[in-house]
Amino acid sequence: MRPLLPEPDLSERIHDSVLEAICSGELKAGARITQEDLAQKFGVSRQPVLQAMMLLRREGFLIETGRKGVCVAPLDLQKARNLYIVRGALDGVAARLAAARYTPELAHRGRLLLDVGRRAIKSGNVQAVIEADIDFHLFIYEASGNPLIGETAQPHWQHLRRVMAAAISGHDRRASVWDEHETILKTLEAGDAAAAEALCRHHVEKMADILVSRLKDVISQAA
């Protein structure tokens, strides 16, 4: 986390920087956070830091810990499962709608995203893998033509990023994920709405089982 230059949206920028550190795993669950430490790291006064921390608490990334002040919220298995249940429903609806309006231009963009994802897997860069995966699913939301799907999912994506960062390792290539993504795109290109919805739901449910199971191991090891 680098010092930031003062700007009107300084608290928002501090919020985004701390959030990125939490979601990437740089700041682990239970890590203590103080206004003084953050103000020093960012080279700012305590006021914008306080505003950023208040927002992070409301979003569920920081929690009060009594006399110890504030710390990074623990990873919660049931919350992770709930997030994937919601995402599965949204992904399924988005795929069904996208299949009815999938254009050659969208097909081209989808294939480009497949290439990005496969390259990320080969690189072993966890953050690149996560970003490519998120970009793929956001593309399906956009292709649906219903902006409310993306808007509904938006508050949950950072929590999902955190789960993925904790559960995926650099040695986990997960090439099969992108094989499934390719199959989903083929159903969209074929205009098969029912198959696209079913595949997306199954894909998300499968990933939920895998990642929640790994997250359980991570939490147990940290205990």
C-alpha positions as CSV (number, residue, x, y, z in Angstrom):
1,M,0.0,0.0,0.0
2,R,1.7,3.2,-1.2
3,P,1.1,6.7,0.1
4,L,-1.6,8.6,-1.7
5,L,-1.7,12.2,-2.9
6,P,-4.5,14.3,-1.3
7,E,-7.6,14.5,-3.6
8,P,-11.3,15.2,-3.1
9,D,-12.0,11.4,-3.2
10,L,-9.2,10.5,-0.9
11,S,-11.3,8.4,1.5
12,E,-12.6,6.4,-1.5
13,R,-9.1,5.8,-2.7
14,I,-8.0,4.7,0.7
15,H,-11.1,2.4,0.9
16,D,-10.2,0.8,-2.4
17,S,-6.6,0.3,-1.5
18,V,-7.4,-1.4,1.8
19,L,-10.1,-3.4,0.2
20,E,-7.7,-4.6,-2.5
21,A,-5.3,-5.7,0.2
22,I,-8.0,-7.6,2.0
23,C,-9.4,-9.3,-1.1
24,S,-6.0,-10.3,-2.5
25,G,-5.0,-11.8,0.9
26,E,-2.3,-9.3,1.6
27,L,-4.2,-8.4,4.8
28,K,-5.3,-11.7,6.4
29,A,-8.4,-12.4,8.5
30,G,-7.8,-11.1,12.0
31,A,-5.2,-8.6,11.0
32,R,-5.5,-5.5,13.3
33,I,-6.2,-2.2,11.5
34,T,-5.7,1.2,13.1
35,Q,-6.3,4.7,11.9
36,E,-2.8,5.7,12.9
37,D,-1.1,2.9,11.0
38,L,-3.1,3.5,7.8
39,A,-2.7,7.3,8.0
40,Q,1.1,6.8,8.2
41,K,1.2,4.3,5.4
42,F,-0.9,6.5,3.1
43,G,0.7,9.7,4.2
44,V,-2.7,11.4,5.0
45,S,-4.6,12.7,8.0
46,R,-6.8,10.4,10.1
47,Q,-10.1,11.8,8.9
48,P,-10.2,10.2,5.4
49,V,-8.9,7.0,6.9
50,L,-11.8,7.0,9.4
51,Q,-14.3,7.4,6.6
52,A,-12.8,4.6,4.6
53,M,-12.8,2.3,7.6
54,M,-16.4,3.1,8.4
55,L,-17.4,2.1,4.9
56,L,-15.4,-1.1,5.1
57,R,-17.1,-2.0,8.3
58,R,-20.5,-1.5,6.7
59,E,-19.5,-3.7,3.8
60,G,-18.4,-6.5,6.1
61,F,-14.7,-6.4,5.5
62,L,-13.7,-5.0,8.9
63,I,-15.2,-5.8,12.3
64,E,-15.0,-4.3,15.8
65,T,-12.9,-6.3,18.2
66,G,-13.5,-4.6,21.5
67,R,-10.4,-3.1,23.1
68,K,-8.3,-4.2,20.2
69,G,-10.2,-1.9,17.9
70,V,-10.8,-3.0,14.3
71,C,-9.6,-6.1,12.4
72,V,-10.1,-7.8,9.1
73,A,-13.3,-9.9,9.2
74,P,-12.9,-13.6,9.3
75,L,-13.7,-15.8,6.3
76,D,-17.1,-17.4,6.9
77,L,-18.0,-20.7,5.2
78,Q,-21.8,-20.2,5.3
79,K,-21.5,-16.7,3.9
80,A,-19.3,-18.1,1.1
81,R,-21.9,-20.7,0.3
82,N,-24.7,-18.1,0.4
83,L,-22.7,-15.9,-2.0
84,Y,-22.4,-18.7,-4.5
85,I,-26.1,-19.6,-4.3
86,V,-27.0,-16.0,-5.2
87,R,-24.3,-15.9,-7.9
88,G,-25.5,-19.2,-9.4
89,A,-29.0,-17.8,-9.8
90,L,-27.8,-14.6,-11.4
91,D,-25.4,-16.4,-13.7
92,G,-28.1,-18.7,-14.9
93,V,-30.5,-15.9,-15.7
94,A,-27.8,-13.9,-17.4
95,A,-26.8,-16.9,-19.6
96,R,-30.5,-17.6,-20.6
97,L,-31.0,-14.0,-21.6
98,A,-27.6,-13.8,-23.4
99,A,-28.3,-16.8,-25.5
100,A,-31.3,-15.0,-27.1
101,R,-29.3,-12.0,-28.1
102,Y,-25.8,-13.3,-28.7
103,T,-24.2,-11.5,-31.7
104,P,-21.0,-12.3,-33.7
105,E,-19.4,-9.4,-31.9
106,L,-20.2,-10.8,-28.5
107,A,-18.9,-14.2,-29.7
108,H,-15.6,-12.7,-30.7
109,R,-15.3,-11.0,-27.3
110,G,-16.1,-14.2,-25.5
111,R,-13.4,-16.1,-27.4
112,L,-10.9,-13.4,-26.5
113,L,-11.8,-13.8,-22.9
114,L,-11.2,-17.5,-23.2
115,D,-7.7,-16.8,-24.4
116,V,-7.0,-14.5,-21.5
117,G,-8.2,-17.0,-19.0
118,R,-6.1,-19.9,-20.4
119,R,-3.0,-17.7,-20.4
120,A,-3.7,-16.7,-16.8
121,I,-4.0,-20.4,-15.8
122,K,-0.6,-21.2,-17.5
123,S,1.0,-18.2,-15.7
124,G,0.2,-19.5,-12.3
125,N,-0.6,-16.0,-11.2
126,V,-3.5,-16.3,-8.8
127,Q,-4.7,-12.7,-9.1
128,A,-4.6,-13.0,-12.9
129,V,-6.6,-16.2,-12.7
130,I,-9.2,-14.6,-10.4
131,E,-9.5,-11.4,-12.6
132,A,-9.9,-13.4,-15.7
133,D,-12.6,-15.6,-14.1
134,I,-14.5,-12.5,-12.9
135,D,-14.2,-10.8,-16.3
136,F,-15.7,-13.8,-18.0
137,H,-18.8,-13.8,-15.8
138,L,-19.2,-10.1,-15.9
139,F,-19.2,-10.5,-19.7
140,I,-22.1,-12.9,-19.5
141,Y,-24.0,-10.4,-17.3
142,E,-23.3,-7.7,-19.9
143,A,-24.3,-10.0,-22.8
144,S,-27.7,-10.6,-21.1
145,G,-28.7,-7.0,-21.9
146,N,-30.2,-6.6,-18.4
147,P,-28.0,-4.2,-16.4
148,L,-29.8,-5.0,-13.1
149,I,-28.1,-8.4,-13.1
150,G,-24.7,-6.9,-12.8
151,E,-25.8,-4.2,-10.4
152,T,-27.3,-6.8,-8.2
153,A,-24.1,-8.9,-8.2
154,Q,-21.7,-6.0,-7.8
155,P,-21.7,-5.7,-4.0
156,H,-20.9,-9.4,-3.7
157,W,-18.0,-9.7,-6.1
158,Q,-15.3,-8.4,-3.7
159,H,-16.4,-10.9,-1.1
160,L,-16.2,-13.6,-3.8
161,R,-12.7,-12.4,-4.8
162,R,-11.6,-12.8,-1.2
163,V,-12.9,-16.4,-1.1
164,M,-11.2,-17.2,-4.4
165,A,-7.9,-15.7,-3.3
166,A,-7.9,-17.7,-0.1
167,A,-8.9,-21.0,-1.8
168,I,-6.8,-20.9,-5.0
169,S,-3.1,-21.6,-5.0
170,G,-0.5,-20.7,-7.6
171,H,-0.1,-24.5,-8.4
172,D,-3.8,-24.9,-9.0
173,R,-4.1,-24.6,-12.8
174,R,-7.9,-25.3,-12.9
175,A,-7.7,-25.6,-16.7
176,S,-11.0,-27.5,-16.6
177,V,-12.8,-24.3,-15.5
178,W,-12.0,-22.7,-18.8
179,D,-13.1,-25.8,-20.6
180,E,-16.5,-25.3,-18.9
181,H,-16.4,-21.6,-19.9
182,E,-15.8,-22.6,-23.5
183,T,-18.8,-25.0,-23.4
184,I,-21.0,-22.2,-22.0
185,L,-19.9,-19.9,-24.8
186,K,-20.8,-22.6,-27.4
187,T,-24.3,-22.8,-26.0
188,L,-24.6,-19.1,-26.2
189,E,-23.4,-19.1,-29.8
190,A,-26.0,-21.8,-30.6
191,G,-28.7,-19.8,-29.0
192,D,-29.6,-22.6,-26.6
193,A,-31.0,-20.7,-23.7
194,A,-32.0,-23.7,-21.6
195,A,-28.6,-25.3,-21.9
196,A,-26.8,-22.1,-21.2
197,E,-28.7,-21.5,-18.0
198,A,-28.3,-25.1,-16.8
199,L,-24.5,-25.1,-17.6
200,C,-23.9,-21.8,-15.8
201,R,-25.8,-22.9,-12.7
202,H,-24.0,-26.2,-12.6
203,H,-20.6,-24.5,-13.2
204,V,-21.1,-22.1,-10.3
205,E,-22.5,-24.9,-8.0
206,K,-19.4,-27.1,-8.8
207,M,-17.0,-24.2,-8.1
208,A,-18.8,-23.4,-4.9
209,D,-18.3,-27.0,-3.6
210,I,-14.6,-27.0,-4.5
211,L,-13.8,-23.5,-3.2
212,V,-15.8,-23.8,0.0
213,S,-14.2,-27.1,0.8
214,R,-10.7,-25.6,0.3
215,L,-11.7,-22.6,2.3
216,K,-12.7,-24.8,5.2
217,D,-9.2,-26.3,5.1
218,V,-7.6,-22.9,5.0
219,I,-9.6,-21.7,8.0
220,S,-8.8,-24.9,9.9
221,Q,-5.1,-24.5,9.2
222,A,-5.2,-20.9,10.4
223,A,-7.0,-21.8,13.7
